[in-house]
């Protein structure tokens, strides 16, 4: 990262902060646009990955839609310029005010996850004299081979509707005057790098669609969610995911009906590699066996290592000295506030700038003020003075 980060310009800037490589974001968006356009696919950016307004505006400028999981995200999408007719709204616990906001904006559709939710959407749509377009999120019972905390497509997960129940739910929807069913929705998890999981999803979706068609149900849209992972170990060399292979799997395997639209909701794969958390070394602590590099960033700025045991490549931007091994930790009063153990870094000294890479997704957006810390600021490569 050193070549892309003008370190001399940050000497007086308060750390920690997020730094976004906008040139890389644009290259990533161009790669997605190329692949989706050749197949006529629809991409809705998953805002939960990164809701920074500048990032949202850039993504919206490429003509993509938005995937939202809260009323706040719906509003952020509208404010950033995403067209309402390209916004989808998912989530197991949509509050009435959130549903009303989306109905008033006339978004493309709701991804519905339960019968009680369906009835509330119908009731609120009737009160606005509107028809709510809905897709039903189905649990295809596909193992995504990823971390248990980010697997979502298995049976009896809190998300979605099980395969055995979907026909009954569709029949229920037919009885509701203010509901229009426009498709099926799937999302099997996150940080998936094994394409066999997506192939399995395609097979399950084909089987389900054929079965439901035999019962008289047809679907104008099939939404396959997101989940494509990034390479956290090699952000300098593999910084754009394999979108060509990912989208080709669905183009080759999905038994697409005439006129049917295929939708996707990539998030991490869009923004993960363009962001880094920049921190400064407060102290180097010498233990009996270990050395600790104590940073001014903690899990309040990047919670993924503490929450998911996630790996982020860590680089010393200030040093070209010989490598030593450190436990890289933060200042939070919790023993889980550790970014990495036995991390090889160019020799660390107080004041050195440290980059935690591949932090563009689920980094800034999950920051907190625990310990009454300030939220980190964001800076962008194309606006450095």
Protein Blocks (a to p, Z undefined) as FASTA:
>chain_A
ZZmmcfklmmmpccddddddfklmmmmmmmmmmmmmmnopacdddfkloccfklmmmmmm
nopacddfbfklmmmmmmnopafklcccedjkbcfklmmmmmmnopabdcdfbfklmmmm
mmmmmmnopacdddddddehiaehiafklcckbghiaghjdfklmmmmmmmmmmpmkbcc
fbdcddfbehiabfklmmmmmmmmmmmmmmmmmnopacfbdcebeoiacdfklmmlmmcc
cfklmmmmmmmmmccdehiacddddfklmmmmmpccddddfbdcddfkbccdddfbdfkl
ommlmmnopacddddfkbccdcdddddddfbdcfklcfbghiacddddehiacddehilg
oplmmgcfehhiacdddddfklcZZ
